[in-house]
Amino acid sequence: MILLPSLLASCDPGYAIIIANRSANNIYLETDPPIESRFSMIKDSTYNSIISKKVLSSDVTNRYQLESDQKIRLFGNVGFPSQNFFPYKKIKIIKGSDTLKIDKNNLMQKISKGKKGFYYINIE
């Protein structure tokens, strides 16, 4: 019984990085490696949601389409977001003729904190 409170007290909070399409148009997301590789151990609703948005797969690029008001989870980890943990070689968000590149150096500037450990990259 004494061990249980100490285990509960030492649990680190987790976080999730989510891209949210807040625009009226479709956006495309390109990643290397594929997003679903971060969730392949558990094939749950998050995994299925990611797969349903996939429109292209190759050795170099994986493309996902987000319609207006859709979201996609990029990754999560224990603790808080930092540039020290970034599990992708590249992430590109394409909206019309504009492209936004996300990497470990600019991730922290692109996210905004939501509720319950969720952090968003909002595309408007």
Summary of the structure (lengths in Angstrom):
residues: 124
radius of gyration: 15.9
end to end distance: 50.4
largest distance: 59.6
contacts: 314
relative contact order: 0.27
helix: 19%
strand: 40%
